[in-house]
Amino acid sequence: MFSNLIEDWARGIARVVVRIFVKTPLTPNRITVIGFLLNIPVAYVLANGWFLLGGLLILFAGVFDMLDGALAKITGRASTFGAFLDSSLDRYSEVVVFLGLLLYYRNIPDADKDGGSILVYVSICGSLMISYVKARAEGLGLQCKMGLLPRPERVVLIALGTFIAAFWSPALPISLWILAVGTNLTAFQRIIYIWMQTNRENREKLQSEVEIRAENKKEARLSEGEEGEPIRKRWSFKRAND
């Protein structure tokens, strides 16, 4: 529900902004690449602890990330490779942002630097696993879009965490704790969901096979009965003549 609200809000802005790019040489794939490149300065900003600017840039890059799909839809340039490129660079964008936070924690002269670095690392692992599980499921012909922290929530959470950290420092570790736990929980949610889907499909397949076998046996018995019926009739006719 929350994910849908975030996406609807961001896509609404994107649909308005994207009209600026309709008459330019920019293609959806070029916008996808630009969206990724915008996250590189975000990493530099976060590594230096400029969280107010970092939070704003993360939100801006997140909305910009919606422009490629909106432009493709308006201009009719949607393509399979475009969807693949967008998904791939989204993963790089996430890693780059987390790299900035990792460098920040490694550079601060603070006792919590190791704890912060571990939280960032666990968050990266969880975020990538969410995407991997979804991609692997779709490769097997299954749908898997559910979960606690899909990408829109992750973008908003890290943006708010860094933005608020400019005024209240505990906001960053709190947001990282939520990300570290929430991303891995979401990955496991999806794994369990796929397990349930495949189990249901296996049960339906097994039930179908049982029904087919039963139907085949029934047809075989009927066939045997039809073949034996003339013999019984001939035998009865012979006894009657005797």
matplotlib code that plots the C-alpha trace (Angstrom):
import matplotlib.pyplot as plt

x = [0.0, 2.7, 4.8, 2.0, 1.4, 5.1, 5.2, 2.0, 3.4, 6.8, 5.3, 2.8, 5.7, 7.6, 4.7, 4.7, 8.5, 9.1, 7.1, 10.2, 12.3, 9.8, 11.2, 14.9, 17.4, 17.3, 16.1, 14.7, 18.0, 20.0, 17.9, 18.4, 22.2, 21.9, 19.8, 22.6, 25.3, 23.4, 24.0, 27.8, 27.9, 25.4, 28.0, 30.6, 28.2, 27.3, 31.0, 31.7, 28.8, 26.7, 23.5, 21.0, 22.2, 22.6, 19.0, 17.7, 19.8, 18.7, 15.0, 15.8, 17.6, 14.8, 12.2, 14.5, 14.7, 11.0, 11.5, 12.9, 9.8, 7.4, 9.3, 9.3, 5.5, 4.8, 7.1, 6.4, 10.0, 9.6, 11.9, 13.0, 16.6, 15.5, 13.7, 16.8, 19.1, 16.9, 16.8, 20.6, 21.5, 19.0, 21.2, 24.3, 22.6, 21.8, 25.3, 26.8, 24.7, 25.5, 29.2, 29.0, 27.6, 30.2, 33.0, 31.5, 31.5, 35.1, 36.3, 34.7, 36.8, 34.0, 33.6, 30.5, 32.3, 32.4, 28.8, 27.7, 29.8, 28.3, 24.8, 25.6, 27.0, 24.0, 21.7, 23.5, 23.2, 19.5, 18.8, 20.6, 18.9, 15.5, 16.2, 17.9, 15.0, 12.5, 14.6, 15.2, 11.5, 10.6, 13.2, 11.3, 8.0, 6.8, 5.6, 7.2, 6.5, 5.4, 7.4, 8.0, 10.6, 10.6, 12.7, 10.5, 10.4, 14.1, 14.8, 12.5, 13.9, 17.5, 16.7, 14.7, 17.3, 20.2, 18.1, 17.0, 20.5, 21.6, 19.6, 19.5, 22.4, 20.6, 18.3, 21.0, 21.7, 18.0, 17.2, 20.1, 18.8, 15.4, 17.0, 19.3, 16.5, 13.7, 15.6, 16.7, 13.2, 11.7, 14.1, 13.0, 9.4, 9.8, 11.6, 8.8, 6.2, 7.9, 8.1, 4.4, 3.7, 5.8, 4.3, 0.8, 1.8, 3.3, 0.2, -2.0, 0.2, 0.2, -3.6, -3.9, -1.7, -3.8, -7.0, -5.5, -4.4, -7.8, -9.5, -7.1, -7.9, -11.7, -11.4, -9.4, -12.0, -14.8, -12.8, -12.3, -16.0, -17.0, -14.7, -16.0, -19.7, -20.0, -18.4, -20.9, -23.7, -22.6, -22.3, -25.7, -27.1, -25.5, -26.9, -30.3, -30.1, -28.9]
y = [0.0, 2.5, 1.4, 2.1, 5.6, 6.5, 5.2, 7.0, 10.3, 9.9, 8.9, 11.8, 14.2, 12.3, 12.5, 16.3, 16.7, 14.2, 16.4, 18.7, 15.9, 14.7, 17.0, 16.6, 14.0, 12.3, 8.7, 6.6, 4.6, 7.8, 9.1, 5.7, 6.2, 9.8, 8.7, 6.3, 9.0, 11.3, 8.9, 9.1, 12.7, 11.4, 9.0, 11.7, 14.0, 11.2, 10.2, 13.7, 13.7, 16.4, 14.7, 17.5, 17.8, 14.0, 13.4, 15.9, 14.5, 10.9, 12.0, 13.9, 10.9, 8.6, 10.8, 11.2, 7.4, 7.3, 9.6, 6.9, 4.7, 7.7, 8.9, 5.4, 5.2, 8.7, 8.2, 4.5, 3.6, 1.0, -2.0, -5.2, -4.0, -0.7, -2.5, -4.7, -1.7, 0.2, -2.7, -3.3, 0.3, 0.6, -2.0, -0.1, 3.1, 1.5, 0.1, 3.5, 5.3, 2.6, 3.0, 6.6, 5.7, 3.0, 5.5, 8.0, 5.4, 4.3, 7.9, 9.1, 9.1, 7.4, 4.2, 3.3, 3.2, -0.6, -1.0, 1.5, -0.2, -3.6, -2.1, -0.6, -4.0, -6.0, -3.4, -3.8, -7.6, -7.4, -4.9, -7.0, -10.2, -8.6, -7.9, -11.2, -13.3, -11.3, -11.7, -15.4, -16.0, -14.1, -16.2, -19.3, -17.8, -16.7, -13.3, -11.9, -8.2, -8.5, -7.7, -5.2, -3.0, -2.9, -0.2, 2.9, 2.4, 1.8, 5.0, 7.1, 5.5, 6.2, 9.7, 10.6, 9.0, 11.0, 14.2, 14.1, 13.1, 16.6, 17.8, 14.7, 12.3, 9.1, 9.2, 7.6, 4.5, 4.1, 4.1, 1.7, -0.7, -0.6, -1.2, -4.0, -5.9, -4.9, -5.7, -9.2, -9.9, -8.9, -11.3, -14.1, -13.1, -13.5, -16.8, -18.2, -16.8, -18.5, -21.8, -21.6, -20.8, -23.8, -26.1, -25.2, -25.7, -29.1, -30.1, -29.0, -30.9, -34.0, -33.8, -33.4, -36.5, -38.5, -37.5, -38.3, -41.8, -42.4, -41.4, -43.6, -46.6, -45.9, -45.8, -49.0, -50.8, -49.5, -50.7, -54.1, -54.3, -53.4, -56.0, -58.7, -57.9, -59.6, -62.8, -63.0, -62.3, -65.2, -67.5, -66.7, -67.2, -70.6, -71.8, -70.7, -72.7, -75.8]
z = [0.0, 1.1, -1.9, -4.3, -2.8, -3.1, -6.7, -7.7, -6.2, -7.9, -11.2, -11.1, -10.8, -13.5, -16.0, -15.6, -15.8, -18.6, -21.1, -21.1, -22.5, -25.2, -27.9, -26.9, -28.2, -24.9, -25.1, -22.2, -22.0, -21.8, -19.0, -17.2, -17.5, -16.3, -13.3, -12.3, -12.8, -10.5, -7.6, -7.9, -6.4, -3.8, -2.6, -2.4, -0.5, 2.0, 2.5, 3.6, 6.0, 4.2, 5.0, 4.3, 0.7, 0.5, 1.5, -1.0, -3.8, -3.1, -3.4, -6.6, -8.1, -7.1, -8.9, -11.9, -12.0, -12.9, -16.0, -18.3, -17.9, -18.3, -21.4, -22.9, -22.4, -23.9, -26.9, -27.5, -27.1, -24.4, -25.0, -23.3, -23.1, -21.6, -18.8, -18.3, -18.2, -15.8, -13.4, -13.6, -13.0, -10.1, -8.3, -9.1, -7.8, -4.5, -4.1, -4.8, -2.2, 0.4, -0.6, 0.4, 3.8, 4.2, 3.5, 6.0, 8.8, 8.0, 8.1, 11.3, 14.5, 16.5, 18.5, 16.5, 13.1, 13.1, 14.0, 11.4, 8.7, 9.6, 9.3, 5.9, 4.7, 5.9, 4.3, 1.0, 1.1, 1.9, -0.8, -3.5, -2.3, -2.6, -6.3, -6.9, -5.5, -7.6, -10.8, -10.2, -9.6, -12.8, -14.7, -13.5, -14.7, -11.3, -10.0, -6.8, -6.1, -2.5, 0.6, 3.4, 1.8, -2.0, -3.8, -3.3, 0.4, 0.6, -1.3, 0.9, 4.1, 3.3, 2.0, 5.2, 7.4, 6.0, 5.7, 9.4, 10.5, 9.5, 12.5, 14.7, 14.3, 15.6, 12.6, 10.4, 12.5, 13.1, 9.4, 8.8, 11.5, 9.8, 6.4, 7.6, 9.3, 6.8, 3.6, 4.7, 6.1, 2.8, 1.0, 3.2, 2.7, -1.0, -0.6, 1.5, -1.0, -3.9, -1.9, -1.2, -4.9, -6.1, -3.5, -4.6, -8.3, -7.4, -5.5, -8.5, -10.9, -8.7, -8.4, -12.2, -12.8, -10.3, -12.1, -15.5, -14.3, -12.8, -16.0, -18.1, -15.8, -16.1, -19.9, -19.9, -17.9, -20.1, -23.2, -21.7, -20.9, -24.4, -25.8, -23.5, -24.0, -27.5, -26.1, -23.3, -25.7, -28.0, -25.1, -23.9, -27.4, -27.6, -24.3, -25.4, -28.6, -26.7]

ax = plt.figure().add_subplot(projection="3d")
ax.plot(x, y, z, "-o")
ax.set_aspect("equal")
plt.show()
